[in-house]
């Protein structure tokens, strides 16, 4: 009977390590694909052509918000829409 428990523990350990290794492999491949795409595939310019929907907001306020977003995100973020919070 004890041999069955020993075999069960071994199978449990091997199974858990296998699942951990496969999930780690999937995460690393996903991060590698994201880094590759961000580095080597150029941006199609959609970010610049969308513009900013101001909805009647003062132009200097919009410029300040856009500048703050660019500064905080290191130039990677963009303002898509500005709405007043209700």
C-alpha positions in Angstrom: 0.0 0.0 0.0 2.8 2.4 0.8 4.4 1.8 -2.6 1.2 3.2 -4.2 1.4 6.4 -2.1 5.1 6.8 -3.1 4.2 6.4 -6.7 1.3 8.8 -6.4 3.6 11.5 -4.8 6.1 11.1 -7.6 3.5 11.3 -10.3 2.0 14.4 -8.5 5.4 16.1 -8.4 6.3 15.3 -12.0 2.9 16.5 -13.2 3.1 19.7 -11.3 6.6 20.4 -12.5 5.5 19.7 -16.1 2.6 22.0 -15.9 4.7 24.8 -14.4 7.4 24.3 -17.1 4.8 24.4 -19.9 3.1 27.6 -18.5 6.5 29.2 -18.0 7.4 28.4 -21.6 4.1 29.9 -22.9 4.7 33.1 -20.9 8.3 33.5 -22.2 7.2 32.9 -25.8 4.4 35.4 -25.4 6.7 38.0 -24.0 9.3 37.3 -26.7 6.7 37.8 -29.4 5.5 41.1 -27.8 9.1 42.4 -27.6 9.8 41.3 -31.2 6.7 43.0 -32.6 7.2 46.2 -30.6 10.9 46.4 -31.8 10.8 45.3 -35.4 7.3 45.9 -36.8 6.9 49.7 -37.4 3.8 51.5 -36.2 1.5 52.2 -39.1 0.8 55.8 -38.0 -2.8 55.1 -36.8 -1.9 56.7 -33.5 -1.2 60.1 -35.1 -4.1 60.0 -37.6 -6.8 59.5 -35.0 -6.6 62.9 -33.5 -8.0 64.0 -30.2 -11.7 64.5 -29.6 -11.8 67.6 -27.4 -15.5 68.1 -27.1 -15.2 71.8 -26.6 -12.2 71.7 -24.2 -9.8 74.6 -24.2 -6.9 74.1 -26.6 -4.3 74.9 -24.0 -5.8 72.3 -21.6 -5.7 69.7 -24.4 -2.1 70.5 -25.2 -1.2 70.2 -21.5 -2.9 66.8 -21.2 -1.3 65.5 -24.4 2.1 66.7 -23.2 1.7 65.1 -19.8 0.6 61.8 -21.3 3.6 61.7 -23.7 5.9 62.6 -20.8 4.6 59.9 -18.4 4.5 57.2 -21.0 7.8 58.0 -22.6 6.2 58.9 -25.9 4.4 55.6 -26.3 1.0 56.7 -25.1 -1.6 58.8 -26.9 -4.7 60.7 -26.0 -7.7 59.2 -27.8 -10.6 61.1 -26.2 -11.1 63.7 -23.5 -14.4 63.6 -21.7 -15.7 65.3 -18.7 -16.3 62.9 -15.8 -19.9 62.7 -14.8 
